[in-house]
Amino acid sequence: MKNALTVVMDCGSTNATVIAVDDQGHLVHSASRPNASTHQPGGGESWRIWDVDQIWGKLSDACRQVCAEVDRERIRAVTICTFGADGAPVRPDGALTYPAICWEDTRTEPFVPEITEQMDAWTIFAETGYQIIPFNTLLRLMWLRRHAPEALDRADCFMMMPGLLSFKLCGERSIDPTSGGTTMAMELGERNWSKQMLSLADVDASFFPRWVEPGEVIGHVHRAASEQTGLPVGIPVIAAGHDTQFAAIGSAASPEEAILSSGTWEILMLRIAQFEPNRFGFEEGLLYECDSVAGFCDPQLLMMGSGALEWMRKLFYADLGDGGAAYTRMIADAENVPPGAGGVTVLPSFVAETGPTKKYHTHGTILGITPTTDRGQLYRAALEGLSFQLRHALGMLTQATGFEAQGIRIVGGGSKNALWNQIRADVTGLPVPTIAEKAATVLGAALFAFYGAGHFASLEEGQTRAAKADKIFEPSKHRAIYEELFARYLKAPAALEGFYRS
């Protein structure tokens, strides 16, 4: 008997990808098209928008390619996951009354101090779980109300990106809580809209479509969408939403584990049942988002990740190009360097909102370089510095929530680096499990689609069948060495404070 399939449309900022996933968690076939925001004609230099029709065309094209390679009769459902915060006002016929403003756009930055004049940042955090970030959806609505009010007046609702794309499939309007949670306009503890936050943009809850929980049926693929995508007519369109939350499900982390989504950036998150924000978490830059499962929320911290390693590759390993050979050599060089990297220390938090550099207003720094320092030492020091940052963030999450992690489940591209995983285990003193399928976001969305289509009786059944463990990295004999090195890491930024402020 052939395995059932579900199709996941995974729309990222750089690639629009469609993947057929079977009920054993295998990515059977995929196709991808480059994706990017565009400059808004007539707008300012930094005005960036998404061309939703163009994105839909790319997804449709990729979907036709995937459907041509698989047995279409095995497809049980389709679902969409994508980035948060971005959306657009929509007319009754589905046409946008204003383009979808991209998270890269800076036009809303002046609204940050304006919001704090009306409501203090702590009150907003306690209500929404969100810090005030310029690209939060609410600020886009405020900008539209002031600078393009006709766009809101001519629209009958505002949909986030997953809703805009699922509407193309089935003609039904919807919004899911994982996307709504990125707006800074939800009362997170109630998993519903915040009246006082929406009032800042002079809109109310009626301006948004019906809520659909992840795993619920939004509608069914209509004939026009079938002709565009190759999907069978009538299969259910299942709600997913904001990509980060589905990586957590795809990881199959236990309730005792923290989850690290590791890529250019890293997001360290927990899945907990209580939304209990406090001043410590607020001051340390925590965000809370709606979990993909009702009754849970996801406190998290954003940090620099492999972006720092890519910077090192370009600077110190440029002779090896930008392919896998460079990273193979980098890892091999670092494996030959003992813990401590010969006295070199990297403080990698040069862009992140987390880590000891934030407290002392210092920049990313490399310390301990001598005339004999080689590039292998530098790369190992970067892996260690990122791992120290992870431990520091985990400590902040524990202090803010009371959650004592018994392990850190790693997903994403950064989980492929075995040396880095071992250093993470040594630095944190915790087991670091990885999963066989690295595309945890796609797998998590697929599990919801199978569940929503009735193929799995529960998400837990899907995780058991499809989310297979790969390897667990346990702390090694180097644990004690890293305990001492971590103490030095925490002290280093304080010594640099005067230098960076001078």
C-alpha positions in Angstrom: 0.0 0.0 0.0 1.4 3.4 -1.0 1.7 6.1 1.6 -0.7 9.0 1.6 0.7 12.5 0.8 0.1 16.0 1.8 1.3 19.1 0.0 3.0 21.9 1.9 3.4 25.4 0.4 6.4 26.9 2.3 6.7 30.5 1.4 9.9 32.0 2.7 11.5 35.4 2.1 14.1 34.0 -0.3 12.4 30.9 -1.7 8.8 29.8 -2.4 8.9 26.1 -2.1 6.3 23.3 -2.5 6.9 19.9 -0.9 5.0 16.6 -1.1 5.3 14.8 2.3 4.2 11.3 3.0 2.7 10.0 6.2 6.0 8.5 7.3 7.6 12.0 7.4 9.5 11.6 4.1 9.9 14.6 1.8 9.0 12.8 -1.4 9.4 15.6 -3.9 9.9 19.3 -3.8 10.3 22.3 -6.2 11.4 25.8 -5.4 11.4 29.2 -7.0 13.4 32.3 -5.8 11.4 34.8 -3.8 12.1 38.4 -2.8 10.3 41.6 -1.9 10.1 44.4 -4.4 10.4 48.2 -4.2 7.0 49.9 -4.1 6.7 52.2 -7.1 6.3 55.8 -6.0 7.4 55.0 -2.5 10.4 55.9 -0.4 13.8 54.4 -0.8 13.2 51.7 1.8 9.6 50.9 0.9 9.4 47.2 0.3 6.3 45.1 -0.6 5.3 41.6 -1.5 3.7 41.0 -4.9 1.2 38.5 -3.7 0.1 37.5 -7.2 3.7 37.0 -8.2 4.3 34.8 -5.2 1.1 32.8 -6.0 2.4 32.3 -9.5 5.7 30.9 -8.2 3.9 28.6 -5.8 1.5 27.4 -8.5 4.4 26.8 -10.9 6.3 24.8 -8.3 3.2 22.9 -7.2 2.5 21.8 -10.8 6.0 20.5 -11.0 5.6 18.5 -7.7 2.1 17.2 -8.7 3.5 16.0 -12.0 6.1 13.8 -10.1 3.8 12.1 -7.6 0.6 10.1 -7.7 -2.1 12.8 -7.3 -4.6 10.3 -6.0 -2.5 9.9 -2.9 -2.7 13.6 -2.0 -5.0 14.1 1.0 -4.7 17.8 1.7 -2.7 21.0 1.1 -1.5 23.6 3.7 0.5 26.8 3.8 3.2 28.1 6.2 5.0 31.4 5.8 6.5 34.3 7.6 4.6 36.4 10.2 3.7 40.1 10.5 2.9 40.7 6.8 -0.6 41.0 5.4 -2.9 43.3 3.4 -6.4 44.8 3.3 -8.7 43.0 0.9 -11.9 43.8 -1.0 -14.9 41.4 -1.1 -13.7 40.1 -4.5 -10.3 39.2 -3.1 -8.4 42.1 -4.6 -6.0 44.0 -2.4 -6.7 47.6 -1.7 -3.0 48.2 -0.8 0.1 46.0 -1.4 1.3 43.7 1.4 4.0 45.7 3.1 7.1 43.6 3.7 8.8 43.2 7.1 12.0 44.7 5.5 10.1 48.0 5.0 11.1 50.9 7.4 8.2 53.3 6.9 6.6 52.5 10.2 9.7 53.3 12.4 8.3 56.7 13.4 5.3 55.1 14.9 7.3 53.3 17.6 7.7 56.4 19.9 4.2 57.4 19.0 2.8 54.2 20.4 4.8 54.6 23.6 3.2 58.0 24.1 -0.2 56.4 24.2 0.6 53.2 26.0 3.8 52.2 27.8 5.8 49.3 26.4 5.4 47.1 29.5 1.6 47.3 29.2 1.8 46.3 25.6 4.1 43.3 26.4 1.8 42.2 29.2 -1.2 42.3 26.9 0.3 41.0 23.6 3.5 39.2 24.6 5.3 41.3 22.0 8.0 43.9 22.2 7.5 47.1 20.1 9.2 46.2 16.8 8.7 48.5 13.8 7.5 45.8 11.5 4.7 44.6 13.8 1.5 44.5 11.8 -0.3 46.9 14.1 2.1 49.6 13.1 1.4 48.9 9.4 -2.3 49.4 10.2 -1.6 52.7 11.9 0.5 53.8 8.9 -2.4 52.9 6.5 -4.9 54.7 8.7 -2.9 57.9 8.5 -1.4 57.8 5.0 -3.7 55.6 3.0 -7.0 55.6 4.8 -9.0 54.9 1.6 -7.2 51.5 1.5 -8.8 50.5 4.8 -12.1 52.1 4.0 -12.5 50.2 0.7 -11.5 46.9 2.3 -13.8 44.6 4.1 -11.1 42.7 6.0 -7.3 42.4 6.6 -5.7 39.0 6.0 -2.2 37.9 6.9 0.0 36.2 4.3 -1.2 32.6 5.0 -4.7 33.8 4.6 -4.0 35.7 1.4 -2.5 32.5 -0.1 -5.0 30.0 1.2 -7.8 32.3 -0.3 -6.2 31.7 -3.7 -6.7 27.9 -3.2 -10.3 27.8 -1.8 -11.9 31.3 -1.9 -12.4 31.3 1.9 -11.2 34.1 4.2 -9.4 33.1 7.4 -6.7 34.0 9.9 -4.9 31.6 12.3 -3.7 32.5 15.8 0.0 31.8 15.0 -0.1 34.5 12.4 -2.4 36.8 14.5 0.1 36.5 17.3 2.7 38.3 15.3 0.6 41.4 14.8 1.1 42.9 18.3 -2.7 43.2 18.4 -3.8 40.1 20.2 -4.6 39.5 23.9 -2.3 36.5 24.0 -3.7 35.0 27.1 -7.2 34.9 25.6 -6.0 33.9 22.1 -8.1 36.6 20.6 -8.0 40.2 19.5 -7.1 43.0 21.9 -9.7 45.8 21.7 -7.3 48.4 23.2 -4.5 47.5 20.8 -6.7 47.6 17.7 -8.0 51.0 18.7 -4.6 52.5 18.1 -5.2 51.9 14.4 -8.9 52.7 14.6 -10.0 49.2 13.6 -11.9 46.5 15.5 -12.1 42.7 15.5 -14.8 42.8 12.8 -12.1 43.9 10.3 -10.5 40.5 10.4 -11.8 37.2 9.0 -12.9 34.2 11.1 -10.3 32.5 13.3 -9.2 29.0 12.1 -7.0 26.9 14.4 -4.1 25.1 12.8 -5.5 21.7 11.6 -8.9 23.0 10.8 -10.4 22.9 7.3 -10.5 26.4 5.7 -12.2 25.2 2.5 -11.5 23.0 -0.5 -9.4 23.5 -3.6 -11.6 24.9 -6.3 -11.4 24.2 -10.0 -9.5 27.4 -10.9 -6.8 26.7 -8.3 -6.6 23.1 -9.4 -5.9 24.2 -12.9 -3.2 26.6 -11.7 -1.5 24.2 -9.2 -2.2 20.7 -10.4 -3.8 19.8 -7.0 -6.9 17.6 -7.2 -10.2 19.5 -7.0 -11.9 19.2 -3.7 -9.1 18.3 -1.4 -9.2 20.1 1.9 -7.1 23.3 2.5 -5.9 22.9 6.1 -4.9 25.8 8.2 -1.2 26.1 9.3 0.3 29.6 9.6 3.5 31.2 11.0 6.4 28.9 10.1 8.3 29.1 13.5 5.5 27.5 15.4 5.3 24.5 13.0 9.0 23.8 13.4 8.3 23.2 17.1 5.7 20.5 16.2 7.9 19.0 13.5 10.7 18.6 16.0 8.6 16.3 18.1 10.2 17.8 21.2 9.1 16.4 24.6 7.4 18.7 27.1 10.6 18.9 29.0 12.7 20.1 26.1 13.5 23.6 24.8 13.5 24.0 21.0 16.2 25.7 19.0 15.5 26.7 15.4 19.0 27.2 14.1 19.6 29.1 10.8 21.1 32.5 9.9 19.3 33.5 13.1 18.4 31.3 16.0 15.2 31.2 17.9 15.2 29.5 21.3 11.7 28.8 22.3 9.6 26.9 24.9 6.1 25.5 24.6 4.3 26.2 27.9 0.7 26.3 29.1 0.8 29.6 31.0 1.1 33.1 29.6 2.5 34.9 32.6 4.7 37.8 31.4 6.9 39.5 33.9 9.3 42.5 34.0 12.4 40.4 33.8 11.3 38.8 30.5 10.2 42.1 29.2 13.5 43.8 30.0 15.5 40.9 28.5 13.7 41.1 25.1 11.5 38.0 25.3 8.6 37.6 22.9 5.6 35.4 23.4 3.8 34.0 20.4 0.7 31.8 20.0 1.5 28.2 19.8 0.1 26.1 17.0 -2.0 24.2 19.6 -4.6 26.1 21.6 -3.8 26.3 25.3 -0.1 26.8 24.7 2.2 29.8 24.1 5.8 30.1 23.0 8.2 32.4 24.9 11.3 32.9 22.8 14.5 34.8 22.2 16.0 35.8 18.9 19.8 35.5 18.6 22.5 35.6 15.9 23.1 32.1 14.5 25.0 30.8 11.5 25.0 34.3 10.0 28.2 34.8 12.1 29.7 31.6 10.7 28.9 32.6 7.2 30.7 35.9 7.9 33.7 33.9 9.0 33.6 31.7 5.9 33.6 34.8 3.6 36.4 36.4 5.5 38.7 33.5 6.3 37.7 30.7 4.0 36.9 32.6 0.8 39.5 30.5 -1.1 37.2 27.4 -0.8 34.2 29.1 -2.4 30.6 29.1 -1.0 29.7 25.4 -1.3 29.8 22.5 1.1 33.6 22.0 0.7 34.2 25.2 2.7 32.1 24.2 5.6 33.6 20.6 5.6 37.1 22.2 5.9 36.0 24.7 8.5 34.6 21.9 10.7 37.6 19.7 10.2 40.0 22.6 11.2 37.9 23.3 14.3 37.9 19.6 15.3 41.7 19.8 15.5 41.5 22.7 18.0 41.1 21.9 21.7 38.2 23.5 23.7 38.9 27.1 24.4 40.2 27.7 20.8 43.7 28.6 22.0 42.5 31.5 24.1 40.4 33.1 21.3 36.9 34.2 22.4 34.1 35.3 20.1 31.2 37.4 21.3 28.8 36.9 18.5 25.8 39.0 19.6 26.6 41.9 17.3 23.1 42.1 15.9 21.0 40.0 18.3 18.8 41.2 21.1 20.1 38.6 23.4 23.3 37.9 25.3 25.7 39.8 27.6 26.7 42.2 24.9 23.2 43.8 25.1 23.6 44.7 28.8 26.9 46.5 28.2 26.1 48.0 24.7 29.1 46.3 23.2 29.4 45.0 19.6 30.4 41.6 18.3 34.0 41.1 19.3 36.9 38.7 18.8 39.4 38.6 21.7 42.7 36.8 22.3 44.1 36.9 18.8 47.9 36.4 18.6 50.3 36.4 15.6 49.9 32.6 15.5 46.1 32.4 15.6 44.8 30.4 12.7 41.4 30.3 11.0 40.5 27.0 12.6 40.8 28.6 16.1 38.6 31.5 14.9 35.9 29.1 13.6 36.0 27.0 16.8 35.8 30.1 18.9 32.7 31.2 16.9 31.0 27.9 17.5 31.8 28.2 21.2 30.6 31.8 21.4 27.3 30.9 19.8 26.9 28.1 22.2 27.7 30.4 25.2 25.1 32.7 23.9 22.6 29.8 23.8 23.3 28.9 27.4 22.9 32.5 28.4 19.5 32.7 26.6 18.4 29.5 28.2 19.1 30.9 31.6 17.1 34.0 30.8 14.1 31.9 29.6 14.3 29.8 32.8 14.4 32.9 35.0 11.5 34.5 33.1 9.3 31.4 33.0 10.5 28.9 35.6 10.9 26.3 32.9 13.8 24.0 33.6 14.8 22.4 30.3 16.0 18.8 30.4 17.3 19.0 26.8 17.5 21.2 23.8 16.0 19.9 20.6 17.8 21.4 17.5 16.1 21.8 14.1 17.0 23.7 11.0 20.2 24.0 9.0 22.4 24.5 12.1 21.4 21.0 13.4 23.5 19.4 10.6 26.8 20.5 12.2 27.8 17.7 14.5 30.7 19.5 16.1 28.5 22.5 16.9 25.9 20.2 18.4 28.5 18.6 20.7 29.8 21.9 21.8 26.2 23.0 22.6 25.8 19.9 24.8 29.1 20.5 26.5 28.4 24.2 27.2 24.8 23.7 28.4 25.3 20.4 30.2 22.2 19.1 28.5 21.5 16.5 25.9 21.0 17.9 22.4 18.7 15.7 20.3 18.3 16.2 16.5 15.7 14.8 14.1 16.2 12.8 10.9 14.3 15.3 8.8 15.9 18.7 9.0 13.0 20.6 7.4 11.0 20.6 10.7 8.8 23.5 9.6 7.5 21.6 6.6 7.1 18.4 8.6 5.2 20.1 11.3 2.8 21.8 8.8 2.4 18.4 7.1 1.4 16.7 10.4 -1.3 19.3 10.9 -2.5 18.8 7.3 -2.7 15.0 7.8 -4.5 15.5 11.1 -7.0 18.0 9.7 -7.7 15.7 6.8 -8.6 12.9 9.2 -5.6 10.7 8.2 -4.1 10.9 11.7 -6.3 10.6 14.8 -4.1 13.1 16.6 -1.0 15.2 16.2 0.8 12.9 18.6 0.1 9.9 16.3 1.6 11.9 13.4 4.7 12.8 15.5 5.2 9.2 16.5 5.0 8.0 12.9 6.8 10.8 11.1 9.1 12.7 13.3 12.0 10.2 13.7 14.9 10.8 16.0 18.4 11.1 14.5 21.0 11.4 17.2 21.4 12.7 20.7 24.5 14.6 21.6 25.4 14.1 25.3 27.7 16.3 27.4 31.3 15.0 27.1 34.5 15.0 29.2 34.9 18.7 28.1 31.9 19.8 30.2 34.1 21.2 33.1 36.3 23.1 30.7 33.3 24.9 29.2 31.9 25.7 32.6 35.0 27.8 33.3 35.1 29.3 29.8 31.4 30.3 30.1 32.2 32.3 33.2 34.9 34.2 31.3 32.4 34.8 28.4 30.0 36.5 30.7 32.6 38.8 32.1 34.2 39.8 28.8 31.6 42.4 27.6 31.8 44.3 30.9 35.6 44.8 30.3 34.8 46.3 26.9 32.0 48.6 28.0 34.2 51.7 28.3 35.9 51.1 25.0 32.6 51.0 23.1 31.1 53.9 24.8 34.2 56.1 24.4 
